[in-house]
């Protein structure tokens, strides 16, 4: 399988963020977590995307808002 770039923008105490990370882990994919509270650059990246809430998952540049399991599965299958 080719290398993928998967980033989860997350915040502490975000239950939906935890669901996204748990789902990705169960799928066996590697991903990076960017904490928007601890990482000002991550917060700025979200702002440039026009989004100010978490979770946001980037899969090979494709944005997934919230925990959209169907969209995540589709993007992982590509």
Backbone bond lengths (Angstrom), bond angles and torsions (degrees), N, CA, C in turn:
res aa  C-N    CA-C-N  psi(-1)  N-CA   C-N-CA  omega(-1)  CA-C   N-CA-C  phi
1 X - - - 1.450 - - 1.524 108.90 -
2 X 1.332 117.91 135.27 1.456 119.92 -179.19 1.522 111.50 -67.64
3 X 1.328 115.21 157.03 1.454 120.60 178.76 1.525 109.87 -66.28
4 X 1.309 116.65 136.44 1.456 122.47 -178.11 1.513 109.25 -116.19
5 X 1.308 115.44 151.62 1.452 119.91 173.54 1.520 107.55 -108.86
6 X 1.329 115.73 109.93 1.459 121.70 -179.02 1.523 108.36 -126.42
7 X 1.325 115.11 124.13 1.461 122.02 -179.22 1.522 108.12 -127.73
8 X 1.338 115.78 132.76 1.457 121.21 174.88 1.527 107.68 -112.81
9 X 1.325 116.08 116.99 1.460 121.66 173.73 1.518 105.95 -85.23
10 X 1.322 115.19 124.21 1.455 120.85 -168.93 1.522 110.18 -137.29
11 X 1.334 115.77 164.94 1.459 122.12 174.67 1.530 108.00 -136.16
12 X 1.324 117.06 148.19 1.460 120.08 178.43 1.528 111.03 -59.27
13 X 1.324 116.00 139.01 1.452 121.06 177.78 1.522 114.74 78.83
14 X 1.330 116.62 4.69 1.470 121.14 -179.84 1.536 108.51 -85.53
15 X 1.317 115.34 105.12 1.465 120.50 -177.04 1.525 111.54 -64.05
16 X 1.326 116.78 -39.58 1.464 120.06 179.88 1.528 109.99 -66.97
17 X 1.328 117.18 -35.97 1.470 120.89 175.36 1.527 109.93 -59.09
18 X 1.336 115.55 -44.53 1.463 120.24 179.26 1.529 110.94 -61.55
19 X 1.324 117.26 -38.18 1.471 120.66 178.78 1.525 110.89 -63.35
20 X 1.335 116.82 -41.95 1.472 120.25 178.90 1.525 109.58 -62.22
21 X 1.325 116.97 -47.89 1.472 120.59 -178.15 1.527 111.52 -63.55
22 X 1.327 116.90 -41.09 1.472 120.31 177.69 1.525 110.79 -63.93
23 X 1.321 116.86 -41.81 1.465 120.58 179.16 1.530 110.77 -61.84
24 X 1.329 116.72 -47.86 1.466 119.90 179.85 1.528 111.23 -61.52
25 X 1.328 116.40 -40.58 1.469 120.07 178.98 1.525 110.49 -62.61
26 X 1.342 116.99 -41.54 1.470 120.38 178.71 1.526 111.53 -65.04
27 X 1.340 117.05 -27.43 1.462 120.78 178.10 1.532 111.57 -78.71
28 X 1.321 116.09 -9.27 1.457 120.52 177.87 1.521 113.99 76.76
29 X 1.333 117.09 23.04 1.461 119.56 179.44 1.522 110.00 -100.87
30 X 1.310 115.64 148.25 1.457 121.03 176.29 1.522 108.71 -85.08
31 X 1.325 115.89 141.19 1.452 119.70 178.18 1.519 109.63 -150.63
32 X 1.328 115.38 157.69 1.450 122.87 177.85 1.523 107.73 -104.89
33 X 1.325 117.06 141.16 1.456 121.68 176.45 1.524 107.96 -108.18
34 X 1.331 115.64 130.45 1.456 121.27 174.84 1.525 107.80 -115.99
35 X 1.326 115.73 115.14 1.463 123.35 -178.99 1.525 107.79 -84.67
36 X 1.339 117.17 113.25 1.459 120.00 -175.19 1.527 113.08 -73.28
37 X 1.333 117.95 -13.52 1.458 120.80 177.42 1.527 110.00 -83.01
38 X 1.316 116.49 -41.55 1.466 121.62 -178.21 1.527 113.39 -85.89
39 X 1.316 117.77 -22.61 1.466 122.60 -172.15 1.534 109.68 -119.29
40 X 1.332 116.23 100.19 1.467 120.91 -178.81 1.525 111.81 -61.03
41 X 1.320 116.79 -34.13 1.465 120.44 178.67 1.530 109.93 -64.63
42 X 1.320 117.52 -40.00 1.468 120.77 178.22 1.525 110.48 -62.92
43 X 1.336 116.88 -41.13 1.462 120.89 177.85 1.527 110.35 -63.12
44 X 1.329 116.88 -41.05 1.465 121.29 177.87 1.530 110.91 -64.35
45 X 1.338 116.72 -38.40 1.474 120.37 178.02 1.526 110.30 -61.30
46 X 1.333 116.68 -42.94 1.462 120.27 177.17 1.525 110.28 -60.53
47 X 1.327 116.17 -43.90 1.459 120.80 179.55 1.523 111.86 -59.38
48 X 1.328 117.18 -40.03 1.473 120.99 178.23 1.530 111.42 -65.67
49 X 1.339 116.29 -26.21 1.464 120.21 176.33 1.523 111.39 -81.91
50 X 1.344 116.10 -6.88 1.456 120.15 -178.12 1.512 113.54 79.90
51 X 1.324 116.19 22.52 1.462 121.80 -176.85 1.524 108.43 -123.73
52 X 1.322 116.28 138.55 1.464 119.41 178.08 1.524 111.51 -131.32
53 X 1.317 117.47 29.72 1.459 120.86 176.96 1.520 108.86 -138.60
54 X 1.315 115.17 162.93 1.456 120.15 179.04 1.520 108.34 -122.07
55 X 1.309 117.07 159.07 1.460 128.02 -0.57 1.527 111.90 -84.19
56 X 1.309 113.05 153.49 1.459 122.05 169.02 1.515 105.50 -128.24
57 X 1.319 116.32 128.92 1.460 121.11 179.20 1.525 108.19 -115.76
58 X 1.317 115.84 129.22 1.460 121.41 174.09 1.517 107.34 -105.49
59 X 1.313 116.00 123.29 1.459 121.15 177.02 1.518 106.76 -121.46
60 X 1.330 115.38 107.69 1.469 121.30 -176.86 1.525 111.15 49.70
61 X 1.350 116.10 43.06 1.453 121.62 176.52 1.518 115.64 85.85
62 X 1.329 117.40 -6.31 1.464 121.36 179.51 1.534 109.01 -92.12
63 X 1.330 116.45 129.88 1.461 122.22 -176.04 1.527 110.90 -88.36
64 X 1.334 114.82 132.71 1.462 121.46 173.90 1.526 106.60 -123.53
65 X 1.330 116.34 120.50 1.461 121.39 179.37 1.516 109.67 -92.22
66 X 1.329 115.93 138.18 1.461 120.22 179.14 1.523 111.57 65.79
67 X 1.318 115.85 -156.36 1.472 120.48 177.16 1.520 107.64 -106.72
68 X 1.334 114.05 83.47 1.466 121.54 178.45 1.520 106.84 -97.38
69 X 1.328 114.75 84.32 1.471 121.03 -173.80 1.526 112.01 -54.77
70 X 1.324 116.85 -44.47 1.469 120.35 -177.92 1.532 111.25 -60.72
71 X 1.336 116.73 -44.91 1.471 119.72 -179.68 1.529 110.99 -66.70
72 X 1.315 116.61 -40.77 1.463 120.20 178.54 1.530 109.99 -61.47
73 X 1.324 116.85 -45.80 1.461 120.38 179.15 1.530 110.71 -61.37
74 X 1.322 117.65 -41.77 1.466 120.83 179.21 1.515 111.19 -61.97
75 X 1.332 116.15 -44.66 1.466 119.31 -178.76 1.527 112.09 -69.16
76 X 1.316 117.05 -33.69 1.471 119.80 178.49 1.534 110.90 -71.25
77 X 1.325 117.40 -26.52 1.460 120.91 -177.76 1.517 113.05 -77.86
78 X 1.329 117.18 -16.27 1.468 120.92 -176.94 1.509 110.25 -68.29
